[in-house]
């Protein structure tokens, strides 16, 4: 039973979001947006969640797009840490990160709305 005692190493969760506050020392507040379908009205709505993340060097500023990673509890509300600043406020957005996530999200929403149809082959069924 050596397999039962082996520790399980999992990947830490990461999220991409926008910094909404940097007023605290070594802490930023990151707003992460996601798309979800409304349970009753079936419309796609945009939901946002705020996470407090540890920023050791105080390098992130309001409006920056950042990558945060799950960590051990650092305070009563802080469970994430800053990995990198993807793009600065005022500069071009991180084009290589955002559209990839939007394409996957759009495909998932389309699949949920139109059971049995594909986005490309939609005209063939009609």
VMD Tcl script that builds the backbone (N, CA, C; Angstrom):
set m [mol new atoms 378]
animate dup $m
set s [atomselect $m all]
$s set {name element resname resid chain x y z} {
  {N N UNK 1 A 0.817 -1.194 0.000}
  {CA C UNK 1 A 0.000 0.000 0.000}
  {C C UNK 1 A 0.858 1.254 0.000}
  {N N UNK 2 A 1.907 1.259 -0.756}
  {CA C UNK 2 A 2.743 2.451 -0.838}
  {C C UNK 2 A 2.058 3.556 -1.624}
  {N N UNK 3 A 1.132 3.189 -2.523}
  {CA C UNK 3 A 0.422 4.190 -3.318}
  {C C UNK 3 A -0.525 5.032 -2.476}
  {N N UNK 4 A -1.042 4.464 -1.389}
  {CA C UNK 4 A -1.991 5.201 -0.552}
  {C C UNK 4 A -1.299 6.289 0.262}
  {N N UNK 5 A -0.015 6.111 0.550}
  {CA C UNK 5 A 0.705 7.097 1.351}
  {C C UNK 5 A 1.404 8.160 0.514}
  {N N UNK 6 A 1.409 7.996 -0.806}
  {CA C UNK 6 A 2.096 8.954 -1.672}
  {C C UNK 6 A 1.323 10.274 -1.707}
  {N N UNK 7 A 2.007 11.403 -1.541}
  {CA C UNK 7 A 1.308 12.695 -1.585}
  {C C UNK 7 A 0.865 13.021 -3.010}
  {N N UNK 8 A -0.295 13.646 -3.124}
  {CA C UNK 8 A -0.837 14.009 -4.427}
  {C C UNK 8 A -0.462 15.463 -4.712}
  {N N UNK 9 A 0.270 15.671 -5.802}
  {CA C UNK 9 A 0.659 17.022 -6.198}
  {C C UNK 9 A -0.292 17.505 -7.286}
  {N N UNK 10 A -1.085 18.520 -7.003}
  {CA C UNK 10 A -2.027 19.049 -7.969}
  {C C UNK 10 A -1.576 20.386 -8.518}
  {N N UNK 11 A -2.141 20.750 -9.654}
  {CA C UNK 11 A -1.859 22.053 -10.221}
  {C C UNK 11 A -2.602 23.123 -9.424}
  {N N UNK 12 A -1.965 24.259 -9.220}
  {CA C UNK 12 A -2.637 25.361 -8.551}
  {C C UNK 12 A -3.514 26.093 -9.552}
  {N N UNK 13 A -4.657 26.566 -9.096}
  {CA C UNK 13 A -5.568 27.291 -9.972}
  {C C UNK 13 A -4.981 28.660 -10.296}
  {N N UNK 14 A -5.185 29.098 -11.522}
  {CA C UNK 14 A -4.759 30.431 -11.928}
  {C C UNK 14 A -5.949 31.153 -12.537}
  {N N UNK 15 A -5.951 32.462 -12.422}
  {CA C UNK 15 A -7.019 33.287 -12.984}
  {C C UNK 15 A -6.414 34.547 -13.578}
  {N N UNK 16 A -7.043 35.060 -14.639}
  {CA C UNK 16 A -6.642 36.318 -15.258}
  {C C UNK 16 A -7.717 37.337 -14.928}
  {N N UNK 17 A -7.302 38.498 -14.428}
  {CA C UNK 17 A -8.263 39.527 -14.064}
  {C C UNK 17 A -7.658 40.909 -14.123}
  {N N UNK 18 A -8.478 41.889 -13.769}
  {CA C UNK 18 A -8.077 43.285 -13.815}
  {C C UNK 18 A -7.977 43.826 -12.392}
  {N N UNK 19 A -6.915 44.577 -12.109}
  {CA C UNK 19 A -6.703 45.152 -10.784}
  {C C UNK 19 A -7.681 46.313 -10.595}
  {N N UNK 20 A -8.487 46.262 -9.525}
  {CA C UNK 20 A -9.437 47.334 -9.240}
  {C C UNK 20 A -9.007 48.177 -8.045}
  {N N UNK 21 A -8.045 47.675 -7.241}
  {CA C UNK 21 A -7.552 48.448 -6.107}
  {C C UNK 21 A -6.128 48.031 -5.779}
  {N N UNK 22 A -5.281 49.047 -5.502}
  {CA C UNK 22 A -3.918 48.773 -5.052}
  {C C UNK 22 A -3.567 49.637 -3.849}
  {N N UNK 23 A -4.582 50.049 -3.106}
  {CA C UNK 23 A -4.381 50.971 -1.988}
  {C C UNK 23 A -3.728 50.315 -0.768}
  {N N UNK 24 A -3.856 49.003 -0.633}
  {CA C UNK 24 A -3.257 48.312 0.505}
  {C C UNK 24 A -1.789 48.009 0.228}
  {N N UNK 25 A -1.001 47.874 1.296}
  {CA C UNK 25 A 0.405 47.556 1.151}
  {C C UNK 25 A 0.562 46.063 0.872}
  {N N UNK 26 A 1.224 45.719 -0.240}
  {CA C UNK 26 A 1.498 44.336 -0.655}
  {C C UNK 26 A 0.236 43.527 -0.933}
  {N N UNK 27 A -0.869 44.206 -1.212}
  {CA C UNK 27 A -2.127 43.520 -1.525}
  {C C UNK 27 A -2.831 44.251 -2.655}
  {N N UNK 28 A -3.354 43.484 -3.616}
  {CA C UNK 28 A -4.176 44.054 -4.677}
  {C C UNK 28 A -5.522 43.347 -4.684}
  {N N UNK 29 A -6.538 44.034 -5.189}
  {CA C UNK 29 A -7.849 43.435 -5.373}
  {C C UNK 29 A -8.032 43.240 -6.871}
  {N N UNK 30 A -8.273 41.994 -7.278}
  {CA C UNK 30 A -8.377 41.629 -8.689}
  {C C UNK 30 A -9.808 41.207 -8.980}
  {N N UNK 31 A -10.412 41.819 -9.996}
  {CA C UNK 31 A -11.757 41.460 -10.424}
  {C C UNK 31 A -11.649 40.515 -11.613}
  {N N UNK 32 A -12.221 39.314 -11.464}
  {CA C UNK 32 A -12.197 38.306 -12.523}
  {C C UNK 32 A -13.614 38.175 -13.064}
  {N N UNK 33 A -13.761 38.365 -14.385}
  {CA C UNK 33 A -15.079 38.273 -15.012}
  {C C UNK 33 A -15.252 36.914 -15.669}
  {N N UNK 34 A -16.505 36.429 -15.652}
  {CA C UNK 34 A -16.831 35.180 -16.332}
  {C C UNK 34 A -18.223 35.312 -16.914}
  {N N UNK 35 A -18.494 34.523 -17.934}
  {CA C UNK 35 A -19.808 34.520 -18.561}
  {C C UNK 35 A -20.578 33.306 -18.084}
  {N N UNK 36 A -21.846 33.505 -17.778}
  {CA C UNK 36 A -22.685 32.397 -17.321}
  {C C UNK 36 A -24.087 32.589 -17.892}
  {N N UNK 37 A -24.815 31.509 -17.963}
  {CA C UNK 37 A -26.182 31.578 -18.464}
  {C C UNK 37 A -27.142 31.746 -17.281}
  {N N UNK 38 A -28.073 32.690 -17.395}
  {CA C UNK 38 A -29.064 32.924 -16.356}
  {C C UNK 38 A -29.986 31.715 -16.254}
  {N N UNK 39 A -30.254 31.268 -15.030}
  {CA C UNK 39 A -31.024 30.034 -14.854}
  {C C UNK 39 A -32.444 30.146 -15.395}
  {N N UNK 40 A -33.099 31.272 -15.176}
  {CA C UNK 40 A -34.494 31.425 -15.590}
  {C C UNK 40 A -34.614 31.959 -17.011}
  {N N UNK 41 A -33.873 33.014 -17.342}
  {CA C UNK 41 A -34.051 33.716 -18.612}
  {C C UNK 41 A -33.134 33.205 -19.724}
  {N N UNK 42 A -32.181 32.347 -19.391}
  {CA C UNK 42 A -31.277 31.733 -20.361}
  {C C UNK 42 A -30.431 32.733 -21.137}
  {N N UNK 43 A -30.334 33.950 -20.668}
  {CA C UNK 43 A -29.474 34.951 -21.305}
  {C C UNK 43 A -28.066 34.813 -20.754}
  {N N UNK 44 A -27.078 35.158 -21.561}
  {CA C UNK 44 A -25.694 35.143 -21.102}
  {C C UNK 44 A -25.438 36.427 -20.331}
  {N N UNK 45 A -24.996 36.274 -19.091}
  {CA C UNK 45 A -24.718 37.444 -18.260}
  {C C UNK 45 A -23.257 37.420 -17.836}
  {N N UNK 46 A -22.721 38.598 -17.554}
  {CA C UNK 46 A -21.326 38.732 -17.139}
  {C C UNK 46 A -21.298 38.866 -15.617}
  {N N UNK 47 A -20.601 37.946 -14.969}
  {CA C UNK 47 A -20.469 37.962 -13.519}
  {C C UNK 47 A -19.031 38.255 -13.163}
  {N N UNK 48 A -18.819 39.013 -12.091}
  {CA C UNK 48 A -17.449 39.295 -11.672}
  {C C UNK 48 A -17.273 38.902 -10.210}
  {N N UNK 49 A -16.082 38.434 -9.897}
  {CA C UNK 49 A -15.719 38.049 -8.543}
  {C C UNK 49 A -14.424 38.753 -8.190}
  {N N UNK 50 A -14.345 39.264 -6.965}
  {CA C UNK 50 A -13.136 39.959 -6.524}
  {C C UNK 50 A -12.299 39.039 -5.646}
  {N N UNK 51 A -10.995 39.029 -5.915}
  {CA C UNK 51 A -10.046 38.252 -5.135}
  {C C UNK 51 A -8.966 39.187 -4.604}
  {N N UNK 52 A -8.570 38.985 -3.349}
  {CA C UNK 52 A -7.428 39.717 -2.806}
  {C C UNK 52 A -6.184 38.863 -3.058}
  {N N UNK 53 A -5.154 39.495 -3.618}
  {CA C UNK 53 A -3.935 38.770 -3.978}
  {C C UNK 53 A -2.718 39.462 -3.380}
  {N N UNK 54 A -1.720 38.662 -3.022}
  {CA C UNK 54 A -0.483 39.171 -2.433}
  {C C UNK 54 A 0.439 39.677 -3.540}
  {N N UNK 55 A 0.866 40.930 -3.424}
  {CA C UNK 55 A 1.766 41.562 -4.386}
  {C C UNK 55 A 2.990 42.040 -3.614}
  {N N UNK 56 A 3.993 41.180 -3.498}
  {CA C UNK 56 A 5.151 41.441 -2.639}
  {C C UNK 56 A 5.872 42.731 -2.989}
  {N N UNK 57 A 6.060 43.032 -4.282}
  {CA C UNK 57 A 6.845 44.193 -4.703}
  {C C UNK 57 A 5.985 45.420 -5.003}
  {N N UNK 58 A 4.683 45.344 -4.759}
  {CA C UNK 58 A 3.758 46.442 -5.079}
  {C C UNK 58 A 3.927 46.892 -6.534}
  {N N UNK 59 A 4.003 45.924 -7.460}
  {CA C UNK 59 A 4.251 46.267 -8.858}
  {C C UNK 59 A 2.984 46.485 -9.677}
  {N N UNK 60 A 1.846 45.945 -9.258}
  {CA C UNK 60 A 0.607 46.080 -10.025}
  {C C UNK 60 A -0.074 47.408 -9.704}
  {N N UNK 61 A -0.697 47.999 -10.716}
  {CA C UNK 61 A -1.422 49.255 -10.581}
  {C C UNK 61 A -2.869 49.065 -11.012}
  {N N UNK 62 A -3.735 50.006 -10.672}
  {CA C UNK 62 A -5.148 49.932 -11.040}
  {C C UNK 62 A -5.270 49.885 -12.561}
  {N N UNK 63 A -6.069 48.953 -13.062}
  {CA C UNK 63 A -6.300 48.809 -14.490}
  {C C UNK 63 A -5.418 47.788 -15.164}
  {N N UNK 64 A -4.365 47.321 -14.507}
  {CA C UNK 64 A -3.475 46.312 -15.095}
  {C C UNK 64 A -4.199 44.973 -15.209}
  {N N UNK 65 A -3.877 44.221 -16.252}
  {CA C UNK 65 A -4.358 42.852 -16.383}
  {C C UNK 65 A -3.281 41.941 -15.801}
  {N N UNK 66 A -3.670 41.099 -14.831}
  {CA C UNK 66 A -2.692 40.308 -14.091}
  {C C UNK 66 A -3.083 38.833 -14.073}
  {N N UNK 67 A -2.091 38.000 -13.803}
  {CA C UNK 67 A -2.290 36.571 -13.613}
  {C C UNK 67 A -2.057 36.284 -12.139}
  {N N UNK 68 A -3.063 35.680 -11.472}
  {CA C UNK 68 A -2.919 35.341 -10.059}
  {C C UNK 68 A -3.003 33.830 -9.899}
  {N N UNK 69 A -2.414 33.340 -8.802}
  {CA C UNK 69 A -2.343 31.908 -8.552}
  {C C UNK 69 A -2.803 31.628 -7.125}
  {N N UNK 70 A -3.475 30.501 -6.964}
  {CA C UNK 70 A -3.946 30.071 -5.658}
  {C C UNK 70 A -2.751 29.796 -4.741}
  {N N UNK 71 A -2.889 30.129 -3.450}
  {CA C UNK 71 A -1.799 29.860 -2.497}
  {C C UNK 71 A -2.400 29.519 -1.138}
  {N N UNK 72 A -1.527 29.304 -0.183}
  {CA C UNK 72 A -2.005 29.047 1.173}
  {C C UNK 72 A -2.628 30.337 1.721}
  {N N UNK 73 A -3.457 30.263 2.760}
  {CA C UNK 73 A -4.029 31.485 3.340}
  {C C UNK 73 A -2.930 32.409 3.866}
  {N N UNK 74 A -2.917 33.646 3.359}
  {CA C UNK 74 A -1.918 34.621 3.765}
  {C C UNK 74 A -2.462 35.601 4.791}
  {N N UNK 75 A -3.792 35.729 4.856}
  {CA C UNK 75 A -4.449 36.562 5.869}
  {C C UNK 75 A -5.893 36.070 5.970}
  {N N UNK 76 A -6.729 36.826 6.644}
  {CA C UNK 76 A -8.121 36.404 6.834}
  {C C UNK 76 A -8.868 36.301 5.504}
  {N N UNK 77 A -8.520 37.152 4.531}
  {CA C UNK 77 A -9.241 37.152 3.257}
  {C C UNK 77 A -8.346 36.893 2.049}
  {N N UNK 78 A -7.045 36.825 2.231}
  {CA C UNK 78 A -6.108 36.728 1.108}
  {C C UNK 78 A -5.687 35.274 0.891}
  {N N UNK 79 A -6.056 34.718 -0.307}
  {CA C UNK 79 A -5.759 33.326 -0.637}
  {C C UNK 79 A -5.062 33.184 -1.983}
  {N N UNK 80 A -4.674 34.281 -2.614}
  {CA C UNK 80 A -4.082 34.280 -3.944}
  {C C UNK 80 A -2.804 35.106 -3.919}
  {N N UNK 81 A -1.917 34.859 -4.908}
  {CA C UNK 81 A -0.715 35.669 -5.031}
  {C C UNK 81 A -0.509 36.050 -6.484}
  {N N UNK 82 A 0.105 37.206 -6.691}
  {CA C UNK 82 A 0.366 37.710 -8.031}
  {C C UNK 82 A 1.489 36.910 -8.674}
  {N N UNK 83 A 1.254 36.416 -9.903}
  {CA C UNK 83 A 2.286 35.697 -10.641}
  {C C UNK 83 A 2.994 36.658 -11.588}
  {N N UNK 84 A 2.206 37.391 -12.393}
  {CA C UNK 84 A 2.802 38.332 -13.338}
  {C C UNK 84 A 1.784 39.374 -13.768}
  {N N UNK 85 A 2.310 40.497 -14.249}
  {CA C UNK 85 A 1.481 41.543 -14.838}
  {C C UNK 85 A 1.485 41.287 -16.340}
  {N N UNK 86 A 0.319 40.958 -16.908}
  {CA C UNK 86 A 0.236 40.617 -18.329}
  {C C UNK 86 A 0.255 41.858 -19.206}
  {N N UNK 87 A -0.470 42.902 -18.801}
  {CA C UNK 87 A -0.443 44.149 -19.558}
  {C C UNK 87 A -0.736 45.301 -18.611}
  {N N UNK 88 A -0.109 46.417 -18.896}
  {CA C UNK 88 A -0.285 47.613 -18.080}
  {C C UNK 88 A -1.523 48.377 -18.526}
  {N N UNK 89 A -2.090 49.165 -17.616}
  {CA C UNK 89 A -3.242 50.000 -17.939}
  {C C UNK 89 A -2.817 51.027 -18.984}
  {N N UNK 90 A -3.625 51.191 -20.029}
  {CA C UNK 90 A -3.308 52.149 -21.078}
  {C C UNK 90 A -2.566 51.540 -22.240}
  {N N UNK 91 A -1.876 50.422 -22.040}
  {CA C UNK 91 A -1.202 49.739 -23.136}
  {C C UNK 91 A -2.188 48.827 -23.835}
  {N N UNK 92 A -1.750 48.195 -24.914}
  {CA C UNK 92 A -2.603 47.238 -25.611}
  {C C UNK 92 A -2.900 46.062 -24.685}
  {N N UNK 93 A -4.099 45.523 -24.820}
  {CA C UNK 93 A -4.480 44.372 -23.999}
  {C C UNK 93 A -3.661 43.153 -24.373}
  {N N UNK 94 A -3.605 42.176 -23.483}
  {CA C UNK 94 A -2.863 40.939 -23.731}
  {C C UNK 94 A -3.639 40.111 -24.745}
  {N N UNK 95 A -3.375 40.344 -26.030}
  {CA C UNK 95 A -4.148 39.736 -27.115}
  {C C UNK 95 A -4.008 38.220 -27.150}
  {N N UNK 96 A -2.875 37.688 -26.689}
  {CA C UNK 96 A -2.686 36.252 -26.760}
  {C C UNK 96 A -3.428 35.504 -25.659}
  {N N UNK 97 A -3.863 36.172 -24.600}
  {CA C UNK 97 A -4.525 35.504 -23.480}
  {C C UNK 97 A -6.046 35.611 -23.610}
  {N N UNK 98 A -6.573 36.801 -23.766}
  {CA C UNK 98 A -8.005 37.043 -23.677}
  {C C UNK 98 A -8.807 36.357 -24.793}
  {N N UNK 99 A -8.461 36.487 -26.084}
  {CA C UNK 99 A -9.290 35.857 -27.113}
  {C C UNK 99 A -9.344 34.342 -27.016}
  {N N UNK 100 A -8.291 33.709 -26.566}
  {CA C UNK 100 A -8.314 32.257 -26.435}
  {C C UNK 100 A -9.390 31.836 -25.442}
  {N N UNK 101 A -9.488 32.542 -24.319}
  {CA C UNK 101 A -10.514 32.227 -23.329}
  {C C UNK 101 A -11.901 32.572 -23.864}
  {N N UNK 102 A -12.043 33.689 -24.599}
  {CA C UNK 102 A -13.341 34.088 -25.128}
  {C C UNK 102 A -13.844 33.084 -26.155}
  {N N UNK 103 A -12.952 32.550 -26.981}
  {CA C UNK 103 A -13.365 31.570 -27.993}
  {C C UNK 103 A -13.898 30.309 -27.330}
  {N N UNK 104 A -13.216 29.824 -26.299}
  {CA C UNK 104 A -13.678 28.631 -25.595}
  {C C UNK 104 A -15.010 28.897 -24.899}
  {N N UNK 105 A -15.151 30.070 -24.288}
  {CA C UNK 105 A -16.384 30.422 -23.598}
  {C C UNK 105 A -17.541 30.542 -24.578}
  {N N UNK 106 A -17.305 31.196 -25.722}
  {CA C UNK 106 A -18.345 31.353 -26.734}
  {C C UNK 106 A -18.802 29.997 -27.251}
  {N N UNK 107 A -17.859 29.102 -27.498}
  {CA C UNK 107 A -18.203 27.768 -27.979}
  {C C UNK 107 A -19.024 27.004 -26.942}
  {N N UNK 108 A -18.655 27.122 -25.664}
  {CA C UNK 108 A -19.391 26.431 -24.600}
  {C C UNK 108 A -20.806 26.977 -24.469}
  {N N UNK 109 A -20.967 28.286 -24.581}
  {CA C UNK 109 A -22.299 28.890 -24.483}
  {C C UNK 109 A -23.145 28.469 -25.673}
  {N N UNK 110 A -22.555 28.453 -26.867}
  {CA C UNK 110 A -23.291 28.044 -28.060}
  {C C UNK 110 A -23.742 26.589 -27.939}
  {N N UNK 111 A -22.859 25.741 -27.445}
  {CA C UNK 111 A -23.200 24.323 -27.296}
  {C C UNK 111 A -24.331 24.137 -26.291}
  {N N UNK 112 A -24.360 24.947 -25.232}
  {CA C UNK 112 A -25.421 24.832 -24.236}
  {C C UNK 112 A -26.757 25.331 -24.785}
  {N N UNK 113 A -26.710 26.337 -25.662}
  {CA C UNK 113 A -27.945 26.918 -26.185}
  {C C UNK 113 A -28.538 26.086 -27.311}
  {N N UNK 114 A -27.674 25.471 -28.137}
  {CA C UNK 114 A -28.146 24.716 -29.296}
  {C C UNK 114 A -27.668 23.278 -29.179}
  {N N UNK 115 A -28.469 22.457 -28.556}
  {CA C UNK 115 A -28.092 21.069 -28.332}
  {C C UNK 115 A -27.976 20.322 -29.659}
  {N N UNK 116 A -26.874 19.626 -29.875}
  {CA C UNK 116 A -26.696 18.804 -31.056}
  {C C UNK 116 A -26.217 19.535 -32.284}
  {N N UNK 117 A -26.005 20.857 -32.204}
  {CA C UNK 117 A -25.529 21.610 -33.361}
  {C C UNK 117 A -24.125 22.111 -33.088}
  {N N UNK 118 A -23.353 22.271 -34.143}
  {CA C UNK 118 A -22.011 22.823 -34.047}
  {C C UNK 118 A -22.024 24.229 -34.619}
  {N N UNK 119 A -21.119 25.075 -34.174}
  {CA C UNK 119 A -21.073 26.472 -34.619}
  {C C UNK 119 A -20.814 26.566 -36.120}
  {N N UNK 120 A -19.942 25.703 -36.686}
  {CA C UNK 120 A -19.610 25.778 -38.099}
  {C C UNK 120 A -20.716 25.142 -38.956}
  {N N UNK 121 A -21.255 24.012 -38.510}
  {CA C UNK 121 A -22.219 23.264 -39.309}
  {C C UNK 121 A -23.659 23.625 -39.031}
  {N N UNK 122 A -23.913 24.812 -38.540}
  {CA C UNK 122 A -25.255 25.210 -38.152}
  {C C UNK 122 A -26.173 25.346 -39.361}
  {N N UNK 123 A -25.661 25.860 -40.497}
  {CA C UNK 123 A -26.476 26.078 -41.685}
  {C C UNK 123 A -26.878 24.758 -42.346}
  {N N UNK 124 A -26.060 23.728 -42.196}
  {CA C UNK 124 A -26.340 22.444 -42.826}
  {C C UNK 124 A -27.580 21.781 -42.223}
  {N N UNK 125 A -27.841 22.032 -40.938}
  {CA C UNK 125 A -28.995 21.440 -40.277}
  {C C UNK 125 A -30.292 22.130 -40.636}
  {N N UNK 126 A -30.242 23.410 -40.976}
  {CA C UNK 126 A -31.453 24.210 -41.208}
  {C C UNK 126 A -32.073 23.951 -42.548}
}
mol reanalyze $m
mol bondsrecalc $m
mol representation Tube
mol addrep $m
